[in-house]
């Protein structure tokens, strides 16, 4: 799809104004950062509104808007179950069940980071170092997904190179995260969250209004079920308003297992053990602030995930009604009553002569399901007469099969020019708010949890300089990954991998440490090792998309993309489905047979009289 026109002076003024505002807020955070607690946990005195919006803005990134919105454009509204989990698990459960124990334990033990919280709870240097190491190694993968989402849209919207947009994102984020710490991150998150809210409300209204209303839009999309591309139908796709086909043991159940295990469960559950989010609970003074933050966070997440998932799906209806006209020759009638047909796409090679469009990936003539709106007489390249049809297709056709391009293609084609700039600021806000927290977490993991623990230089003040250097290293790692890896729906996949790894590795030990006096240091460490080990084994050898991309499994199996490739559905199952239960079982069994911590430490972790 062609993008909007190049960057104009109005665009530059608005973007510079936005960046100046962000820079000013970052400077306020820098000015208010005087101690280690200021840099690491915002001085433990954040306002509930700032905490809630910062939590939501950190949670939601370009990965959710561009990446998962594009996946919804491909797979349909089944993605809305992820919104349900994001609110039910990511907000209600996280704030009401985990928020207060995390805040209380962090205050009692003087923890400043998520790994330090685990290490202090279990009195284990090894647990803190392992958690910090995992964050430092794997969080750049998630950060790369966020950077890719923003850079892809900027390249489409303004016609700039992907590499230029990537560099701009990296430099802007570094400019206020490195000096400012968590106070700067939370101040700028709040401003950026407000920008995101405005953009999402307009986007949702425009989409439904342009399709004639809510009921009309959904009815039309439901009627397009027979236009689902054949490869997706073979995986079990039954239409954009219907859940994928459910079952086990056949290839046409693959989509259900991909959507439910990898996208919905992996991300929906993984949010509970996200280090950059858990630390937000330690930034407030009391439980009252957490309770007041719940409704704000729930509405924010509803808008930030529900809107792109609904709009991504509905983009198929919009392009089928209003998209650019495509032309070709009918290959197969799908539903003559609806004028639905499979069309071989054609382009005009010379005046009056038409030739097939060749798919660059398959090197075969490109096919597209279309709503046919007209017929005309024409000639093929050899001069033979043909019935040339014209019509429109679902959004994935216009995005040329690139899922990450569906939302950018919809914005640049459907929305007014001025909104493209607003949406760019929204994505810039979403990307920067998440990136700033990610790099802050990477820096604190390397500086606080690795450098200080390994070197033994653990004084009253952490080495902020080391943390800032670590942030720069993490930034370079993320830019390198984003620059080199641009495969199909990489944004959603990288996000799901990181969330799943965190859930399997951290969640049992984290929740067990908050609620049970009986969970032991050995049990927690064994659980983390099992969760991490099983997840990596599954990613390297079983889950076909990731395993094939890494390449180890081909060497082990002689070319196959999974060691379970001959067993349908297994290569689609996400690691979290296997690794998380095994990690939980390990925690319970090992803790049952090992010695718990001394009573004095447990009384400190679980005081009988609530305070603070």
VEXPA-705313 format. One record per residue (C-alpha): residue in three letters; x, y, z; residue number from 1. Coordinates in steps of 0.001 Angstrom, whole numbers, plus 500000, padded with zeros to 6 digits. Example, Ala and Ser with C-alpha at 12.3 -4.5 7.8 and 13.67 -1.06 7.14 Angstrom:
<rs>
R   type     east    north       up   seq
R    ala   512300   495500   507800     1
R    ser   513670   498940   507140     2
</rs>
This chain:
<rs>
R   type     east    north       up   seq
R    unk   500000   500000   500000     1
R    unk   501209   503483   499252     2
R    unk   501723   505663   502276     3
R    unk   500688   509227   502859     4
R    unk   502771   512054   501497     5
R    unk   506214   512763   502867     6
R    unk   506708   514616   506119     7
R    unk   505496   518250   505886     8
R    unk   506222   521264   508063     9
R    unk   502983   520801   510047    10
R    unk   504020   517232   510836    11
R    unk   507420   518416   511955    12
R    unk   505984   521138   514224    13
R    unk   503526   518747   515889    14
R    unk   506118   516000   516363    15
R    unk   508696   518439   517727    16
R    unk   506053   519856   520121    17
R    unk   505252   516355   521303    18
R    unk   508910   515513   521799    19
R    unk   509562   518775   523650    20
R    unk   506683   518014   526020    21
R    unk   508048   514523   526574    22
R    unk   511517   515917   527088    23
R    unk   510232   518469   529625    24
R    unk   508489   515732   531635    25
R    unk   511644   513633   531454    26
R    unk   513593   516611   532774    27
R    unk   511115   516951   535672    28
R    unk   511750   513307   536486    29
R    unk   515512   513843   536259    30
R    unk   515299   516867   538547    31
R    unk   513330   514846   541095    32
R    unk   515733   511875   540996    33
R    unk   518065   512249   543958    34
R    unk   518294   508774   545469    35
R    unk   518483   505165   544383    36
R    unk   514835   504715   545362    37
R    unk   513908   507623   543072    38
R    unk   515733   506023   540131    39
R    unk   514527   502479   540769    40
R    unk   510970   502743   542180    41
R    unk   510028   506407   541727    42
R    unk   510555   507230   545401    43
R    unk   507635   504892   546375    44
R    unk   505206   507830   546318    45
R    unk   503499   507730   542910    46
R    unk   499951   509112   542545    47
R    unk   497403   506344   541715    48
R    unk   496450   508036   538411    49
R    unk   500097   508223   537344    50
R    unk   500730   504676   538529    51
R    unk   497655   503255   536704    52
R    unk   498230   505027   533388    53
R    unk   501963   504326   533564    54
R    unk   501220   500636   534204    55
R    unk   498799   500560   531257    56
R    unk   501062   502529   528929    57
R    unk   503931   500209   529800    58
R    unk   501725   497169   529289    59
R    unk   500391   498344   525925    60
R    unk   502833   499012   523154    61
R    unk   503031   499070   519392    62
R    unk   503137   495284   519724    63
R    unk   499514   495324   520913    64
R    unk   498326   497997   518470    65
R    unk   500213   497157   515267    66
R    unk   501311   493565   515927    67
R    unk   498283   492032   517630    68
R    unk   495906   494378   515768    69
R    unk   497337   492928   512560    70
R    unk   496960   489397   513893    71
R    unk   493288   490195   514548    72
R    unk   493046   491336   510936    73
R    unk   494309   487910   509929    74
R    unk   492683   485614   512511    75
R    unk   489609   487644   513521    76
R    unk   487822   488695   516689    77
R    unk   488871   485631   518646    78
R    unk   491717   487952   519700    79
R    unk   489172   489818   521857    80
R    unk   489567   487010   524403    81
R    unk   493023   488468   524963    82
R    unk   491380   491778   525885    83
R    unk   489234   489875   528369    84
R    unk   492346   488310   529926    85
R    unk   494244   491592   529830    86
R    unk   491552   493235   531946    87
R    unk   490579   490250   534108    88
R    unk   494103   488981   534721    89
R    unk   496378   491881   533813    90
R    unk   494428   494473   535818    91
R    unk   491848   493028   538228    92
R    unk   493799   489951   539328    93
R    unk   497179   491666   539175    94
R    unk   496139   494722   541206    95
R    unk   493783   493080   543703    96
R    unk   495590   489770   544306    97
R    unk   499273   490418   543564    98
R    unk   499572   494206   543863    99
R    unk   499303   494640   547632   100
R    unk   501477   491635   548629   101
R    unk   504105   492785   546135   102
R    unk   504025   496345   547449   103
R    unk   504131   495197   551075   104
R    unk   506920   492664   550557   105
R    unk   508952   495132   548531   106
R    unk   508686   497722   551296   107
R    unk   509523   495246   554082   108
R    unk   512538   493783   552330   109
R    unk   513757   497039   550769   110
R    unk   513601   495574   547256   111
R    unk   514044   497932   544321   112
R    unk   513725   495499   541392   113
R    unk   511704   492390   540572   114
R    unk   514741   490028   540755   115
R    unk   515782   491673   544022   116
R    unk   512287   491039   545389   117
R    unk   512560   487319   544554   118
R    unk   516123   487123   545852   119
R    unk   515254   488857   549132   120
R    unk   512135   486770   549692   121
R    unk   514066   483522   549271   122
R    unk   517354   484849   550719   123
R    unk   519062   483711   547538   124
R    unk   521749   485469   545541   125
R    unk   521392   482777   542867   126
R    unk   517698   483481   542325   127
R    unk   518312   487215   541968   128
R    unk   521194   486691   539539   129
R    unk   519264   484132   537458   130
R    unk   516231   486426   537207   131
R    unk   518396   489427   536329   132
R    unk   520288   487456   533703   133
R    unk   517099   486211   532049   134
R    unk   515721   489748   531899   135
R    unk   518939   491207   530477   136
R    unk   519157   488511   527770   137
R    unk   515535   488154   526700   138
R    unk   513881   491510   527279   139
R    unk   515696   493038   524252   140
R    unk   513666   490553   522181   141
R    unk   510435   492132   523435   142
R    unk   511885   495625   523025   143
R    unk   512796   494767   519439   144
R    unk   509156   493839   518770   145
R    unk   508002   497224   520092   146
R    unk   510585   499099   518026   147
R    unk   509637   497191   514889   148
R    unk   505948   498086   515329   149
R    unk   506629   501808   515563   150
R    unk   509220   501859   512815   151
R    unk   507005   499913   510382   152
R    unk   504175   502438   510772   153
R    unk   506481   505455   510490   154
R    unk   507985   504049   507311   155
R    unk   504505   503467   505832   156
R    unk   503013   506771   506975   157
R    unk   505818   509173   506137   158
R    unk   507727   507324   503480   159
R    unk   510917   507241   505506   160
R    unk   513256   504284   505687   161
R    unk   512614   501667   508330   162
R    unk   516185   502032   509533   163
R    unk   515777   505803   510022   164
R    unk   512593   505380   512055   165
R    unk   514264   502687   514134   166
R    unk   517191   504957   514927   167
R    unk   514887   507840   515910   168
R    unk   512944   505627   518334   169
R    unk   516143   504410   519932   170
R    unk   517695   507865   520342   171
R    unk   514577   509517   521759   172
R    unk   514011   506743   524283   173
R    unk   517628   506741   525387   174
R    unk   517564   510510   525819   175
R    unk   515193   510488   528762   176
R    unk   515484   506971   530215   177
R    unk   519233   507004   530750   178
R    unk   519358   510183   532870   179
R    unk   515878   510213   534421   180
R    unk   515122   506828   535994   181
R    unk   511634   505592   536861   182
R    unk   510246   509009   537798   183
R    unk   510933   510301   534297   184
R    unk   509490   507098   532849   185
R    unk   506227   507389   534809   186
R    unk   505739   511117   534108   187
R    unk   506204   510643   530370   188
R    unk   504114   507428   530419   189
R    unk   501139   509381   531750   190
R    unk   501319   512047   529060   191
R    unk   501771   509401   526391   192
R    unk   498853   507396   527800   193
R    unk   496541   510387   527334   194
R    unk   497636   510705   523690   195
R    unk   496888   507008   523186   196
R    unk   493389   507325   524697   197
R    unk   492402   510172   522367   198
R    unk   493667   508316   519288   199
R    unk   491926   505043   520144   200
R    unk   488538   506654   520831   201
R    unk   488565   508385   517428   202
R    unk   489823   505284   515620   203
R    unk   487010   503134   517048   204
R    unk   484343   505721   516259   205
R    unk   485577   506268   512707   206
R    unk   485743   502554   511903   207
R    unk   482179   501784   512984   208
R    unk   480807   505016   511474   209
R    unk   482386   504274   508090   210
R    unk   480808   500790   508084   211
R    unk   477293   502028   508903   212
R    unk   477204   501275   512635   213
R    unk   478112   498523   515076   214
R    unk   475501   495920   514035   215
R    unk   475931   496585   510326   216
R    unk   479717   496305   510565   217
R    unk   479641   492993   512418   218
R    unk   476933   491523   510164   219
R    unk   478898   492413   507043   220
R    unk   482105   490934   508482   221
R    unk   480238   487746   509403   222
R    unk   479007   487479   505815   223
R    unk   482596   487524   504571   224
R    unk   483463   484146   506120   225
R    unk   483714   482489   502703   226
R    unk   486357   485066   501694   227
R    unk   488874   483754   504218   228
R    unk   492012   482825   502225   229
R    unk   492343   479087   501582   230
R    unk   495574   478582   503623   231
R    unk   493823   480006   506687   232
R    unk   490730   477859   506095   233
R    unk   493003   474816   506023   234
R    unk   494204   475759   509531   235
R    unk   490639   475993   510863   236
R    unk   489744   479658   510210   237
R    unk   485918   479865   510093   238
R    unk   485459   483605   509607   239
R    unk   486536   486827   511289   240
R    unk   483695   486816   513839   241
R    unk   483935   483108   514710   242
R    unk   486356   481137   516866   243
R    unk   488735   478834   514965   244
R    unk   487778   475179   514623   245
R    unk   488524   473292   517847   246
R    unk   489843   469757   518139   247
R    unk   493006   467705   518355   248
R    unk   494950   465503   515977   249
R    unk   494332   467155   512593   250
R    unk   495924   470111   510752   251
R    unk   492639   472025   510580   252
R    unk   492812   472542   514355   253
R    unk   496209   474295   514175   254
R    unk   494790   477814   514240   255
R    unk   492858   477237   517471   256
R    unk   495991   476036   519229   257
R    unk   498006   478940   517853   258
R    unk   495482   481589   518878   259
R    unk   494562   480157   522269   260
R    unk   497904   478909   523576   261
R    unk   500464   481212   521994   262
R    unk   498581   484484   521707   263
R    unk   495846   484495   524341   264
R    unk   497217   482325   527175   265
R    unk   500885   483149   526690   266
R    unk   500365   486904   526785   267
R    unk   497251   486895   529003   268
R    unk   498926   484946   531811   269
R    unk   502449   486158   531182   270
R    unk   501522   489688   532178   271
R    unk   501367   488606   535832   272
R    unk   505097   487985   535914   273
R    unk   506342   490916   533859   274
R    unk   509256   492491   535772   275
R    unk   508659   495998   534411   276
R    unk   504996   495856   535526   277
R    unk   505456   494178   538920   278
R    unk   507855   496909   539987   279
R    unk   505039   499459   539497   280
R    unk   503300   498000   542573   281
R    unk   506289   499035   544664   282
R    unk   506017   502681   543585   283
R    unk   502907   503528   545657   284
R    unk   502686   504284   549350   285
R    unk   499695   502116   550387   286
R    unk   496986   499693   549259   287
R    unk   494524   502565   548854   288
R    unk   496487   503855   545857   289
R    unk   496361   500397   544275   290
R    unk   492588   500115   544727   291
R    unk   492050   503565   543226   292
R    unk   494183   502608   540226   293
R    unk   492069   499538   539256   294
R    unk   489166   501248   537395   295
R    unk   491530   503651   535639   296
R    unk   493724   500792   534482   297
R    unk   490763   498640   533378   298
R    unk   489273   501352   531144   299
R    unk   492688   502130   529715   300
R    unk   493394   498496   528809   301
R    unk   489891   498061   527346   302
R    unk   490517   500966   524972   303
R    unk   494101   500052   524141   304
R    unk   493526   496386   523303   305
R    unk   489827   496180   522427   306
R    unk   490106   498964   519848   307
R    unk   493010   497618   517742   308
R    unk   491698   494043   517919   309
R    unk   488201   495083   516771   310
R    unk   489524   497527   514176   311
R    unk   492029   494978   512869   312
R    unk   489220   492498   512233   313
R    unk   486866   495130   510822   314
R    unk   489547   496372   508436   315
R    unk   488581   493373   506295   316
R    unk   485031   494731   505978   317
R    unk   486269   498259   505284   318
R    unk   488612   497183   502478   319
R    unk   485908   494924   501010   320
R    unk   483568   497940   500828   321
R    unk   485872   500909   500280   322
R    unk   489349   499605   499434   323
R    unk   491201   500380   496195   324
R    unk   489817   498542   493151   325
R    unk   491639   495371   492137   326
R    unk   491286   493666   488751   327
R    unk   491696   490117   487523   328
R    unk   490075   487025   486079   329
R    unk   487661   484788   487981   330
R    unk   489230   481451   488819   331
R    unk   486381   480084   490911   332
R    unk   482928   481286   491934   333
R    unk   482620   481181   495744   334
R    unk   479077   482549   496238   335
R    unk   477436   484006   493104   336
R    unk   474592   485495   495171   337
R    unk   477085   487679   497039   338
R    unk   479414   488136   494037   339
R    unk   482182   486450   496001   340
R    unk   484848   484842   493843   341
R    unk   488456   483692   493837   342
R    unk   490233   485951   491368   343
R    unk   493597   485674   489675   344
R    unk   494980   489220   490012   345
R    unk   496073   490977   486818   346
R    unk   497854   494189   485890   347
R    unk   497796   496182   482675   348
R    unk   501026   495440   480803   349
R    unk   500210   497705   477812   350
R    unk   497078   499649   476800   351
R    unk   494209   497148   476738   352
R    unk   496440   494157   477487   353
R    unk   496479   492415   480878   354
R    unk   498883   489913   482423   355
R    unk   498866   487959   485715   356
R    unk   500416   489450   488853   357
R    unk   503144   487127   490137   358
R    unk   503403   486507   493884   359
R    unk   507049   487303   494746   360
R    unk   507096   484674   497516   361
R    unk   505633   481714   495625   362
R    unk   506599   482821   492085   363
R    unk   503065   481751   491091   364
R    unk   500129   483891   489819   365
R    unk   498657   485798   492777   366
R    unk   495107   484834   493840   367
R    unk   492729   486801   496030   368
R    unk   489195   486262   497355   369
R    unk   487173   489256   496197   370
R    unk   483782   490935   496216   371
R    unk   483279   491398   492459   372
R    unk   481660   494695   491510   373
R    unk   482093   494899   487731   374
R    unk   482943   493160   484459   375
R    unk   484566   494473   481301   376
R    unk   485945   493000   478107   377
R    unk   489717   493012   477763   378
R    unk   492576   491073   476214   379
R    unk   495367   489074   477753   380
R    unk   499025   489615   476872   381
R    unk   498669   487409   473777   382
R    unk   495601   489285   472564   383
R    unk   493043   486642   473495   384
R    unk   489733   488026   474847   385
R    unk   489039   487756   478559   386
R    unk   486362   488772   481044   387
R    unk   488200   491259   483284   388
R    unk   486490   491676   486650   389
R    unk   486998   494421   489216   390
R    unk   486322   494383   492944   391
R    unk   487706   494629   496443   392
R    unk   489293   492154   498848   393
R    unk   489961   491625   502584   394
R    unk   492675   493716   504204   395
R    unk   495284   490948   504261   396
R    unk   495325   491075   500438   397
R    unk   496155   494786   500448   398
R    unk   498827   494165   503088   399
R    unk   500292   491553   500700   400
R    unk   500114   488874   503386   401
R    unk   502273   490892   505799   402
R    unk   500296   490837   509041   403
R    unk   502319   493659   510588   404
R    unk   501257   495886   507657   405
R    unk   497471   495508   508110   406
R    unk   496971   498297   510668   407
R    unk   499382   500730   508928   408
R    unk   497664   499979   505596   409
R    unk   494226   500652   507127   410
R    unk   495314   503907   508768   411
R    unk   497005   505314   505671   412
R    unk   494193   504256   503318   413
R    unk   491012   504758   505345   414
R    unk   491680   507511   507844   415
R    unk   492050   511236   507068   416
R    unk   495573   512587   506636   417
R    unk   495557   514486   509919   418
R    unk   494706   511330   511841   419
R    unk   497732   509620   510393   420
R    unk   499827   512141   512305   421
R    unk   497772   511659   515484   422
R    unk   498038   507900   515174   423
R    unk   501761   508213   514627   424
R    unk   501997   510143   517888   425
R    unk   499870   507431   519519   426
R    unk   502258   504757   518305   427
R    unk   505219   506891   519263   428
R    unk   503685   507222   522726   429
R    unk   502906   503511   522950   430
R    unk   506377   502567   521814   431
R    unk   508242   505057   523969   432
R    unk   506225   504345   527105   433
R    unk   506933   500628   526826   434
R    unk   510496   500996   525602   435
R    unk   511417   503367   528388   436
R    unk   510209   500883   531001   437
R    unk   511844   497963   529222   438
R    unk   515224   499665   529062   439
R    unk   514902   500893   532626   440
R    unk   514265   497258   533662   441
R    unk   517173   496008   531542   442
R    unk   519469   498579   533138   443
R    unk   518423   497808   536698   444
R    unk   518687   494060   536057   445
R    unk   522239   494418   534789   446
R    unk   523357   497010   537315   447
R    unk   521492   496145   540483   448
R    unk   520901   492402   540088   449
R    unk   523984   491274   538183   450
R    unk   526841   493746   538609   451
R    unk   526308   494489   542281   452
R    unk   525516   490924   543290   453
R    unk   528386   489353   541336   454
R    unk   531024   491920   542297   455
R    unk   529819   492231   545864   456
R    unk   529755   496033   545585   457
R    unk   526359   496227   547164   458
R    unk   526260   499396   549192   459
R    unk   523411   501623   550266   460
R    unk   523360   503263   546850   461
R    unk   523475   501188   543653   462
R    unk   525801   502068   540866   463
R    unk   523518   504194   538729   464
R    unk   526326   504709   536232   465
R    unk   526494   500961   535571   466
R    unk   522733   500854   535103   467
R    unk   522874   503655   532553   468
R    unk   525624   501893   530621   469
R    unk   523544   498687   530730   470
R    unk   520554   500566   529301   471
R    unk   522695   501603   526343   472
R    unk   523811   497993   525830   473
R    unk   520213   496771   525953   474
R    unk   519251   499447   523452   475
R    unk   521962   498320   521044   476
R    unk   520879   494682   521380   477
R    unk   517247   495561   520630   478
R    unk   518090   497724   517623   479
R    unk   520280   494936   516246   480
R    unk   517490   492354   516577   481
R    unk   514871   494683   515117   482
R    unk   517143   495580   512188   483
R    unk   517932   491976   511285   484
R    unk   514693   490071   511954   485
R    unk   511651   491025   509856   486
R    unk   509712   487793   509360   487
R    unk   505939   487171   509382   488
R    unk   504075   488641   512379   489
R    unk   507373   488942   514216   490
R    unk   505964   491653   516523   491
R    unk   503312   489423   518088   492
R    unk   505603   486391   518135   493
R    unk   508477   488102   519958   494
R    unk   506016   489520   522477   495
R    unk   504383   486135   523074   496
R    unk   507783   484442   523493   497
R    unk   508903   486894   526171   498
R    unk   505590   486826   528054   499
R    unk   505543   483013   527983   500
R    unk   509133   482781   529227   501
R    unk   508366   485115   532122   502
R    unk   505214   483200   533057   503
R    unk   506896   479785   533090   504
R    unk   510066   480982   534832   505
R    unk   508836   483540   537353   506
R    unk   505135   483084   538041   507
R    unk   505117   480013   540372   508
R    unk   508033   481309   542467   509
R    unk   506623   484867   542475   510
R    unk   503080   483948   543572   511
R    unk   504322   481241   545945   512
R    unk   506689   483716   547555   513
R    unk   503902   486230   548113   514
R    unk   501380   483839   549643   515
R    unk   503064   480786   551143   516
R    unk   505480   480483   554061   517
R    unk   506134   476889   552992   518
R    unk   507703   477610   549598   519
R    unk   511441   477141   549967   520
R    unk   514504   478661   548372   521
R    unk   515413   475358   546700   522
R    unk   511860   474873   545477   523
R    unk   511748   478356   543950   524
R    unk   515114   477977   542221   525
R    unk   514222   474505   540893   526
R    unk   510880   475839   539603   527
R    unk   512590   478700   537757   528
R    unk   515158   476383   536175   529
R    unk   512483   473901   535049   530
R    unk   510236   476653   533668   531
R    unk   513096   478266   531748   532
R    unk   514586   474965   530568   533
R    unk   511330   473489   529282   534
R    unk   510421   476760   527551   535
R    unk   513756   476932   525738   536
R    unk   513601   473239   524793   537
R    unk   510124   473754   523319   538
R    unk   511155   476879   521418   539
R    unk   514296   475256   520009   540
R    unk   512915   471852   519044   541
R    unk   509106   471640   519130   542
R    unk   507257   474873   518254   543
R    unk   507731   474844   514527   544
R    unk   507685   478582   513705   545
R    unk   510326   479511   516250   546
R    unk   512320   476283   515950   547
R    unk   512521   476592   512177   548
R    unk   513689   480197   512426   549
R    unk   516433   479317   514939   550
R    unk   517577   476341   512862   551
R    unk   518814   473873   515486   552
R    unk   515927   471465   514953   553
R    unk   516763   471018   511257   554
R    unk   520236   469819   512213   555
R    unk   518828   467399   514794   556
R    unk   516058   465968   512602   557
R    unk   517638   466222   509177   558
R    unk   515517   469081   507909   559
R    unk   512229   468906   509811   560
R    unk   510890   472035   511523   561
R    unk   509861   470226   514725   562
R    unk   510701   466963   516437   563
R    unk   506903   466483   516674   564
R    unk   506141   467545   513104   565
R    unk   504486   464174   512387   566
R    unk   502029   464679   515265   567
R    unk   499406   467285   514249   568
R    unk   498853   470305   516505   569
R    unk   501823   469677   518806   570
R    unk   504115   472014   516795   571
R    unk   501530   474791   517316   572
R    unk   501267   474449   521100   573
R    unk   502956   477275   522984   574
R    unk   505723   476415   525502   575
R    unk   503772   478022   528356   576
R    unk   501124   475268   528194   577
R    unk   503757   472664   529076   578
R    unk   506394   474655   530974   579
R    unk   504150   476502   533436   580
R    unk   502423   473402   534908   581
R    unk   505778   471614   535177   582
R    unk   507333   474615   536927   583
R    unk   504399   474783   539355   584
R    unk   504597   471048   540062   585
R    unk   508344   471363   540671   586
R    unk   507778   474217   543118   587
R    unk   505289   472183   545142   588
R    unk   507210   468892   545206   589
R    unk   510668   470326   545908   590
R    unk   509336   472689   548588   591
R    unk   507573   469773   550285   592
R    unk   510871   467952   550782   593
R    unk   513217   470859   551577   594
R    unk   513667   473073   554593   595
R    unk   511762   476382   554702   596
R    unk   513378   479683   555665   597
R    unk   513877   480540   559318   598
R    unk   510853   481796   561247   599
R    unk   512313   485264   561786   600
R    unk   512682   485932   558069   601
R    unk   509210   484574   557325   602
R    unk   507701   486792   560043   603
R    unk   509353   489736   558323   604
R    unk   507876   488684   554971   605
R    unk   504430   487890   556394   606
R    unk   503803   490221   559347   607
R    unk   500702   489421   561393   608
R    unk   499751   493096   561630   609
R    unk   499390   494890   558304   610
R    unk   501281   498144   558158   611
R    unk   502282   500832   555734   612
</rs>
